[in-house]
């Protein structure tokens, strides 16, 4: 006959020769213990706990009528040990966050309770997309625990710590190279980073009328002579390369306005302002000659209806290069079937230019420029009124 000190085997279904009541209880406990042992064998061995419950709940033969102890009375004996083990495991799994807070993973009960709470409080259409994502991660975490799949974030093994690769010392700076780099003041466009971004093809100029690659003005010839002289005088230095460009003829643009004002004030008088030309069809009433970004000439009409030439001027050093002739030609071509009139000083050699285009003198106006020209100016203050009849 067994006593409480006898060892109980959960695989033994028959047990010892107890009375019917004791034997029946022992068989039920054996089946439950077997099911628990099979489902939990992969994680935790429950045999010691099952043995404890079996011995605590079994009634000896000489105490058949004693009442069964309650679960709380049985569990209180090792509750403190379970809590201590739980706290120890939680301390092992706890980690410090970057802000320095102590964090631990959620328990199984906490995960299930949190999922149930979120599912009840989550609306049908969540406001933030992170809410259903967080809920899905919690469910995956729970299913991974049930299936016994390890968490890849915890099971990732790291190799042994090794010292960092020593940083190679920087090579000594060559003073000659630094001096050569600091001596560079400009960079050619075709070798610059800007040319890699924009390319070598220049953007199309707005309002372009004509391009002249053949004309060589006195100023262009002077610049060529200066470069040649520098090359002969200093052959050991880096030789400047000439960036060839044509003389372009286009309508007046906002970028031309400042240079056009400076050109006309030098040629005529102070206070010249042609900003209102943008209000009267500048594509038909204005022609500007430019070399690269330098305005070298300008010709302007008052309006397409009046067709009165208000200004025609060429920058000093760019005269005798057919620039005024080309501008006047385009100005007349842009306004066909229109009579064009103008006033010109009687001593101005431009009278010959207008005569070549067919302008005829209609009136002699005495003192026309008295209010505009400087008293010390050598230009005649009398004017001729010319007309080109179409």
One Martini backbone bead per residue (centre of mass of N, CA, C, O) as a GRO file, in nm:
protein
  390
    1UNK     BB    1   0.097   0.036   0.023
    2UNK     BB    2   0.068   0.362  -0.036
    3UNK     BB    3   0.209   0.672   0.013
    4UNK     BB    4   0.314   1.004   0.001
    5UNK     BB    5   0.622   0.902  -0.048
    6UNK     BB    6   0.551   0.793  -0.299
    7UNK     BB    7   0.617   0.745  -0.630
    8UNK     BB    8   0.477   0.899  -0.923
    9UNK     BB    9   0.362   0.761  -1.231
   10UNK     BB   10   0.222   0.892  -1.523
   11UNK     BB   11   0.235   0.605  -1.698
   12UNK     BB   12   0.064   0.476  -1.472
   13UNK     BB   13  -0.269   0.366  -1.502
   14UNK     BB   14  -0.330   0.165  -1.259
   15UNK     BB   15  -0.173   0.151  -1.012
   16UNK     BB   16  -0.282   0.086  -0.706
   17UNK     BB   17  -0.466  -0.076  -0.439
   18UNK     BB   18  -0.725   0.101  -0.434
   19UNK     BB   19  -0.994   0.236  -0.421
   20UNK     BB   20  -1.221   0.348  -0.639
   21UNK     BB   21  -1.195   0.651  -0.588
   22UNK     BB   22  -0.886   0.675  -0.601
   23UNK     BB   23  -0.841   0.542  -0.880
   24UNK     BB   24  -1.008   0.736  -1.048
   25UNK     BB   25  -0.847   0.992  -0.983
   26UNK     BB   26  -0.574   0.891  -1.087
   27UNK     BB   27  -0.652   0.856  -1.385
   28UNK     BB   28  -0.727   1.149  -1.451
   29UNK     BB   29  -0.454   1.272  -1.378
   30UNK     BB   30  -0.291   1.110  -1.584
   31UNK     BB   31  -0.417   1.224  -1.842
   32UNK     BB   32  -0.355   1.521  -1.794
   33UNK     BB   33  -0.050   1.488  -1.767
   34UNK     BB   34  -0.001   1.376  -2.052
   35UNK     BB   35  -0.105   1.616  -2.216
   36UNK     BB   36   0.079   1.831  -2.094
   37UNK     BB   37   0.348   1.692  -2.159
   38UNK     BB   38   0.316   1.692  -2.472
   39UNK     BB   39   0.270   2.011  -2.515
   40UNK     BB   40   0.542   2.094  -2.314
   41UNK     BB   41   0.810   1.944  -2.390
   42UNK     BB   42   0.959   2.175  -2.565
   43UNK     BB   43   0.988   2.381  -2.309
   44UNK     BB   44   0.865   2.245  -2.027
   45UNK     BB   45   0.908   2.057  -1.740
   46UNK     BB   46   0.614   1.923  -1.548
   47UNK     BB   47   0.660   1.684  -1.351
   48UNK     BB   48   0.708   1.816  -1.072
   49UNK     BB   49   0.431   1.961  -1.057
   50UNK     BB   50   0.247   1.716  -1.093
   51UNK     BB   51   0.347   1.560  -0.848
   52UNK     BB   52   0.265   1.768  -0.643
   53UNK     BB   53  -0.042   1.762  -0.703
   54UNK     BB   54  -0.089   1.461  -0.661
   55UNK     BB   55   0.005   1.447  -0.365
   56UNK     BB   56  -0.180   1.681  -0.257
   57UNK     BB   57  -0.469   1.548  -0.371
   58UNK     BB   58  -0.426   1.296  -0.235
   59UNK     BB   59  -0.586   1.035  -0.045
   60UNK     BB   60  -0.560   0.854   0.202
   61UNK     BB   61  -0.686   0.564   0.329
   62UNK     BB   62  -0.710   0.681   0.642
   63UNK     BB   63  -0.856   0.959   0.475
   64UNK     BB   64  -1.150   0.950   0.322
   65UNK     BB   65  -1.322   1.205   0.469
   66UNK     BB   66  -1.146   1.427   0.383
   67UNK     BB   67  -1.112   1.730   0.269
   68UNK     BB   68  -1.028   1.909   0.000
   69UNK     BB   69  -0.800   2.115  -0.101
   70UNK     BB   70  -0.751   2.411  -0.213
   71UNK     BB   71  -0.584   2.578  -0.460
   72UNK     BB   72  -0.467   2.809  -0.292
   73UNK     BB   73  -0.337   2.631  -0.074
   74UNK     BB   74  -0.148   2.480  -0.272
   75UNK     BB   75  -0.012   2.734  -0.429
   76UNK     BB   76   0.112   2.904  -0.188
   77UNK     BB   77   0.374   2.732  -0.142
   78UNK     BB   78   0.498   2.832  -0.460
   79UNK     BB   79   0.448   3.138  -0.535
   80UNK     BB   80   0.711   3.282  -0.460
   81UNK     BB   81   0.891   3.122  -0.656
   82UNK     BB   82   0.750   3.204  -0.918
   83UNK     BB   83   0.792   3.510  -0.890
   84UNK     BB   84   1.098   3.498  -0.880
   85UNK     BB   85   1.140   3.369  -1.158
   86UNK     BB   86   0.992   3.583  -1.323
   87UNK     BB   87   1.174   3.823  -1.242
   88UNK     BB   88   1.434   3.699  -1.349
   89UNK     BB   89   1.349   3.674  -1.648
   90UNK     BB   90   1.281   3.974  -1.691
   91UNK     BB   91   1.567   4.078  -1.630
   92UNK     BB   92   1.708   3.926  -1.866
   93UNK     BB   93   1.510   4.059  -2.100
   94UNK     BB   94   1.601   4.325  -2.039
   95UNK     BB   95   1.635   4.663  -2.177
   96UNK     BB   96   1.798   4.940  -2.307
   97UNK     BB   97   1.724   5.230  -2.421
   98UNK     BB   98   1.847   5.508  -2.565
   99UNK     BB   99   1.719   5.695  -2.326
  100UNK     BB  100   1.733   5.476  -2.059
  101UNK     BB  101   1.507   5.270  -2.062
  102UNK     BB  102   1.340   5.002  -1.916
  103UNK     BB  103   1.285   4.706  -2.106
  104UNK     BB  104   1.027   4.459  -2.182
  105UNK     BB  105   0.874   4.194  -2.274
  106UNK     BB  106   0.587   4.060  -2.339
  107UNK     BB  107   0.361   3.868  -2.231
  108UNK     BB  108   0.116   3.654  -2.311
  109UNK     BB  109  -0.109   3.801  -2.167
  110UNK     BB  110  -0.043   4.088  -2.268
  111UNK     BB  111  -0.077   4.031  -2.567
  112UNK     BB  112  -0.372   3.932  -2.563
  113UNK     BB  113  -0.493   4.182  -2.420
  114UNK     BB  114  -0.397   4.391  -2.631
  115UNK     BB  115  -0.541   4.276  -2.877
  116UNK     BB  116  -0.828   4.296  -2.763
  117UNK     BB  117  -0.823   4.602  -2.711
  118UNK     BB  118  -0.757   4.698  -3.001
  119UNK     BB  119  -0.997   4.563  -3.150
  120UNK     BB  120  -1.214   4.731  -2.994
  121UNK     BB  121  -1.084   5.034  -3.047
  122UNK     BB  122  -1.063   4.990  -3.343
  123UNK     BB  123  -1.151   5.114  -3.620
  124UNK     BB  124  -1.248   5.047  -3.936
  125UNK     BB  125  -1.090   5.331  -4.004
  126UNK     BB  126  -0.794   5.418  -3.960
  127UNK     BB  127  -0.605   5.698  -3.924
  128UNK     BB  128  -0.350   5.525  -3.888
  129UNK     BB  129  -0.131   5.294  -4.036
  130UNK     BB  130   0.013   5.190  -3.764
  131UNK     BB  131  -0.212   5.033  -3.620
  132UNK     BB  132  -0.242   4.768  -3.795
  133UNK     BB  133   0.059   4.701  -3.784
  134UNK     BB  134   0.085   4.658  -3.478
  135UNK     BB  135  -0.131   4.436  -3.460
  136UNK     BB  136   0.010   4.235  -3.650
  137UNK     BB  137   0.268   4.201  -3.483
  138UNK     BB  138   0.133   4.081  -3.234
  139UNK     BB  139   0.018   3.829  -3.373
  140UNK     BB  140   0.285   3.715  -3.474
  141UNK     BB  141   0.411   3.689  -3.193
  142UNK     BB  142   0.205   3.488  -3.084
  143UNK     BB  143   0.233   3.264  -3.303
  144UNK     BB  144   0.535   3.215  -3.258
  145UNK     BB  145   0.504   3.110  -2.969
  146UNK     BB  146   0.310   2.874  -3.023
  147UNK     BB  147   0.508   2.738  -3.252
  148UNK     BB  148   0.820   2.784  -3.154
  149UNK     BB  149   0.936   3.037  -3.289
  150UNK     BB  150   1.197   3.215  -3.307
  151UNK     BB  151   1.332   3.518  -3.254
  152UNK     BB  152   1.540   3.682  -3.468
  153UNK     BB  153   1.632   3.917  -3.274
  154UNK     BB  154   1.741   3.713  -3.045
  155UNK     BB  155   1.903   3.488  -3.233
  156UNK     BB  156   2.115   3.680  -3.311
  157UNK     BB  157   2.439   3.634  -3.383
  158UNK     BB  158   2.749   3.738  -3.262
  159UNK     BB  159   3.053   3.803  -3.283
  160UNK     BB  160   3.340   3.866  -3.185
  161UNK     BB  161   3.524   4.099  -3.053
  162UNK     BB  162   3.696   4.349  -3.236
  163UNK     BB  163   3.913   4.553  -3.335
  164UNK     BB  164   3.960   4.826  -3.489
  165UNK     BB  165   4.056   4.968  -3.764
  166UNK     BB  166   4.312   5.138  -3.836
  167UNK     BB  167   4.385   5.452  -3.913
  168UNK     BB  168   4.506   5.606  -4.172
  169UNK     BB  169   4.730   5.818  -4.242
  170UNK     BB  170   4.762   6.111  -4.373
  171UNK     BB  171   4.898   6.255  -4.616
  172UNK     BB  172   5.106   6.474  -4.709
  173UNK     BB  173   5.107   6.796  -4.802
  174UNK     BB  174   5.148   6.956  -5.104
  175UNK     BB  175   5.250   7.274  -5.158
  176UNK     BB  176   5.253   7.287  -5.469
  177UNK     BB  177   4.959   7.204  -5.512
  178UNK     BB  178   4.826   7.428  -5.347
  179UNK     BB  179   4.942   7.665  -5.508
  180UNK     BB  180   4.813   7.582  -5.779
  181UNK     BB  181   4.517   7.593  -5.682
  182UNK     BB  182   4.518   7.894  -5.572
  183UNK     BB  183   4.595   8.021  -5.863
  184UNK     BB  184   4.313   7.969  -5.943
  185UNK     BB  185   4.050   8.177  -6.081
  186UNK     BB  186   3.953   8.016  -6.335
  187UNK     BB  187   3.712   7.825  -6.538
  188UNK     BB  188   3.645   7.659  -6.789
  189UNK     BB  189   3.355   7.562  -6.913
  190UNK     BB  190   3.445   7.276  -7.043
  191UNK     BB  191   3.581   7.214  -6.729
  192UNK     BB  192   3.330   7.238  -6.574
  193UNK     BB  193   3.058   7.152  -6.379
  194UNK     BB  194   2.845   7.311  -6.542
  195UNK     BB  195   2.888   7.156  -6.813
  196UNK     BB  196   2.775   6.885  -6.699
  197UNK     BB  197   2.487   6.997  -6.648
  198UNK     BB  198   2.432   7.179  -6.929
  199UNK     BB  199   2.640   7.172  -7.132
  200UNK     BB  200   2.749   7.296  -7.463
  201UNK     BB  201   2.466   7.382  -7.528
  202UNK     BB  202   2.316   7.657  -7.588
  203UNK     BB  203   2.063   7.832  -7.528
  204UNK     BB  204   1.794   7.967  -7.655
  205UNK     BB  205   1.740   8.272  -7.778
  206UNK     BB  206   1.529   8.513  -7.728
  207UNK     BB  207   1.436   8.683  -8.014
  208UNK     BB  208   1.584   8.577  -8.255
  209UNK     BB  209   1.716   8.695  -8.581
  210UNK     BB  210   2.047   8.684  -8.587
  211UNK     BB  211   2.373   8.548  -8.708
  212UNK     BB  212   2.725   8.662  -8.681
  213UNK     BB  213   3.051   8.519  -8.780
  214UNK     BB  214   3.220   8.741  -8.964
  215UNK     BB  215   3.238   8.976  -8.793
  216UNK     BB  216   3.505   9.227  -8.725
  217UNK     BB  217   3.582   9.424  -8.485
  218UNK     BB  218   3.797   9.637  -8.338
  219UNK     BB  219   3.770   9.506  -8.058
  220UNK     BB  220   3.829   9.213  -8.142
  221UNK     BB  221   4.111   9.271  -8.259
  222UNK     BB  222   4.236   9.381  -7.998
  223UNK     BB  223   4.204   9.120  -7.826
  224UNK     BB  224   4.378   8.945  -8.010
  225UNK     BB  225   4.642   9.108  -7.980
  226UNK     BB  226   4.672   9.073  -7.673
  227UNK     BB  227   4.698   8.764  -7.673
  228UNK     BB  228   4.941   8.745  -7.859
  229UNK     BB  229   5.134   8.912  -7.685
  230UNK     BB  230   5.125   8.728  -7.436
  231UNK     BB  231   5.232   8.471  -7.575
  232UNK     BB  232   5.510   8.598  -7.657
  233UNK     BB  233   5.599   8.707  -7.367
  234UNK     BB  234   5.457   8.423  -7.221
  235UNK     BB  235   5.521   8.098  -7.291
  236UNK     BB  236   5.524   7.960  -6.991
  237UNK     BB  237   5.239   8.017  -6.972
  238UNK     BB  238   4.914   8.005  -6.961
  239UNK     BB  239   4.708   8.003  -7.230
  240UNK     BB  240   4.466   8.174  -7.359
  241UNK     BB  241   4.140   8.101  -7.468
  242UNK     BB  242   3.929   8.152  -7.727
  243UNK     BB  243   3.581   8.234  -7.728
  244UNK     BB  244   3.385   8.188  -7.971
  245UNK     BB  245   3.158   8.442  -8.111
  246UNK     BB  246   2.879   8.594  -8.208
  247UNK     BB  247   2.665   8.821  -8.354
  248UNK     BB  248   2.359   8.914  -8.215
  249UNK     BB  249   2.006   8.937  -8.311
  250UNK     BB  250   1.750   9.094  -8.112
  251UNK     BB  251   1.521   9.148  -7.902
  252UNK     BB  252   1.421   9.302  -7.635
  253UNK     BB  253   1.539   9.250  -7.302
  254UNK     BB  254   1.568   9.262  -6.968
  255UNK     BB  255   1.884   9.205  -6.972
  256UNK     BB  256   1.942   9.471  -7.164
  257UNK     BB  257   1.850   9.740  -7.030
  258UNK     BB  258   2.101   9.851  -6.882
  259UNK     BB  259   2.291   9.865  -7.133
  260UNK     BB  260   2.111  10.039  -7.312
  261UNK     BB  261   2.108  10.287  -7.132
  262UNK     BB  262   2.414  10.334  -7.134
  263UNK     BB  263   2.447  10.367  -7.439
  264UNK     BB  264   2.242  10.608  -7.486
  265UNK     BB  265   2.373  10.809  -7.280
  266UNK     BB  266   2.645  10.824  -7.432
  267UNK     BB  267   2.522  10.908  -7.721
  268UNK     BB  268   2.331  11.135  -7.602
  269UNK     BB  269   2.168  11.148  -7.300
  270UNK     BB  270   2.050  11.199  -7.008
  271UNK     BB  271   1.760  10.999  -6.919
  272UNK     BB  272   1.732  10.753  -7.075
  273UNK     BB  273   1.415  10.566  -7.140
  274UNK     BB  274   1.299  10.224  -7.263
  275UNK     BB  275   1.079  10.059  -7.094
  276UNK     BB  276   0.818  10.110  -7.283
  277UNK     BB  277   0.885   9.899  -7.515
  278UNK     BB  278   0.725   9.650  -7.381
  279UNK     BB  279   0.431   9.786  -7.470
  280UNK     BB  280   0.533   9.785  -7.806
  281UNK     BB  281   0.622   9.538  -7.955
  282UNK     BB  282   0.939   9.433  -7.934
  283UNK     BB  283   0.949   9.224  -8.180
  284UNK     BB  284   0.909   9.494  -8.389
  285UNK     BB  285   1.068   9.762  -8.231
  286UNK     BB  286   1.337   9.585  -8.168
  287UNK     BB  287   1.709   9.597  -8.177
  288UNK     BB  288   1.979   9.382  -8.059
  289UNK     BB  289   2.326   9.391  -8.021
  290UNK     BB  290   2.542   9.101  -7.940
  291UNK     BB  291   2.839   8.998  -7.747
  292UNK     BB  292   2.743   8.769  -7.584
  293UNK     BB  293   2.686   8.991  -7.297
  294UNK     BB  294   2.726   9.237  -7.498
  295UNK     BB  295   2.610   9.544  -7.577
  296UNK     BB  296   2.656   9.707  -7.917
  297UNK     BB  297   2.342   9.761  -7.998
  298UNK     BB  298   2.057   9.990  -8.090
  299UNK     BB  299   1.704   9.972  -8.206
  300UNK     BB  300   1.412  10.202  -8.207
  301UNK     BB  301   1.066  10.211  -8.187
  302UNK     BB  302   0.779  10.348  -8.079
  303UNK     BB  303   0.568  10.196  -8.286
  304UNK     BB  304   0.374  10.021  -8.515
  305UNK     BB  305   0.205  10.282  -8.595
  306UNK     BB  306   0.430  10.516  -8.612
  307UNK     BB  307   0.725  10.449  -8.700
  308UNK     BB  308   0.955  10.581  -8.500
  309UNK     BB  309   1.285  10.658  -8.472
  310UNK     BB  310   1.446  10.711  -8.170
  311UNK     BB  311   1.692  10.489  -8.172
  312UNK     BB  312   2.049  10.472  -8.289
  313UNK     BB  313   2.322  10.261  -8.171
  314UNK     BB  314   2.687  10.229  -8.120
  315UNK     BB  315   2.949  10.109  -7.986
  316UNK     BB  316   3.252  10.176  -7.905
  317UNK     BB  317   3.450   9.972  -8.131
  318UNK     BB  318   3.181   9.879  -8.333
  319UNK     BB  319   3.231  10.033  -8.567
  320UNK     BB  320   3.248   9.965  -8.900
  321UNK     BB  321   3.053   9.664  -8.892
  322UNK     BB  322   2.743   9.667  -8.988
  323UNK     BB  323   2.545   9.697  -8.743
  324UNK     BB  324   2.351   9.930  -8.818
  325UNK     BB  325   2.258   9.807  -9.084
  326UNK     BB  326   2.133   9.548  -8.966
  327UNK     BB  327   1.930   9.678  -8.771
  328UNK     BB  328   1.775   9.846  -8.987
  329UNK     BB  329   1.688   9.612  -9.160
  330UNK     BB  330   1.515   9.462  -8.941
  331UNK     BB  331   1.328   9.700  -8.873
  332UNK     BB  332   1.202   9.718  -9.158
  333UNK     BB  333   1.113   9.413  -9.189
  334UNK     BB  334   0.910   9.417  -8.932
  335UNK     BB  335   0.768   9.682  -9.105
  336UNK     BB  336   0.570   9.651  -9.339
  337UNK     BB  337   0.401   9.893  -9.511
  338UNK     BB  338   0.573  10.131  -9.366
  339UNK     BB  339   0.632  10.438  -9.268
  340UNK     BB  340   0.953  10.584  -9.191
  341UNK     BB  341   1.072  10.791  -8.927
  342UNK     BB  342   1.313  11.069  -8.857
  343UNK     BB  343   1.581  11.217  -8.663
  344UNK     BB  344   1.880  11.404  -8.763
  345UNK     BB  345   2.168  11.527  -8.754
  346UNK     BB  346   2.331  11.724  -8.982
  347UNK     BB  347   2.634  11.604  -8.875
  348UNK     BB  348   2.555  11.312  -8.917
  349UNK     BB  349   2.677  11.025  -9.082
  350UNK     BB  350   2.396  10.862  -9.083
  351UNK     BB  351   2.270  10.987  -9.338
  352UNK     BB  352   2.400  10.788  -9.539
  353UNK     BB  353   2.260  10.535  -9.437
  354UNK     BB  354   1.966  10.630  -9.496
  355UNK     BB  355   2.005  10.676  -9.800
  356UNK     BB  356   2.057  10.374  -9.876
  357UNK     BB  357   1.748  10.297  -9.776
  358UNK     BB  358   1.561  10.565  -9.885
  359UNK     BB  359   1.585  10.818  -9.736
  360UNK     BB  360   1.413  11.137  -9.711
  361UNK     BB  361   1.415  11.469  -9.706
  362UNK     BB  362   1.153  11.697  -9.561
  363UNK     BB  363   1.304  11.852  -9.314
  364UNK     BB  364   1.417  12.148  -9.145
  365UNK     BB  365   1.528  12.166  -8.799
  366UNK     BB  366   1.574  12.417  -8.586
  367UNK     BB  367   1.686  12.338  -8.271
  368UNK     BB  368   1.608  12.034  -8.188
  369UNK     BB  369   1.874  11.978  -7.973
  370UNK     BB  370   1.895  12.199  -7.745
  371UNK     BB  371   1.751  12.034  -7.497
  372UNK     BB  372   1.977  11.782  -7.510
  373UNK     BB  373   2.237  11.902  -7.571
  374UNK     BB  374   2.535  12.001  -7.511
  375UNK     BB  375   2.684  12.303  -7.543
  376UNK     BB  376   2.978  12.153  -7.611
  377UNK     BB  377   2.878  12.021  -7.848
  378UNK     BB  378   2.957  11.936  -8.193
  379UNK     BB  379   2.682  11.883  -8.254
  380UNK     BB  380   2.419  11.947  -8.425
  381UNK     BB  381   2.102  12.112  -8.342
  382UNK     BB  382   2.015  12.033  -8.608
  383UNK     BB  383   1.755  11.882  -8.817
  384UNK     BB  384   1.645  11.596  -8.998
  385UNK     BB  385   1.363  11.491  -9.178
  386UNK     BB  386   1.295  11.151  -9.235
  387UNK     BB  387   1.169  10.929  -9.509
  388UNK     BB  388   1.016  10.605  -9.565
  389UNK     BB  389   0.862  10.502  -9.842
  390UNK     BB  390   0.607  10.224  -9.916
   0.00000   0.00000   0.00000
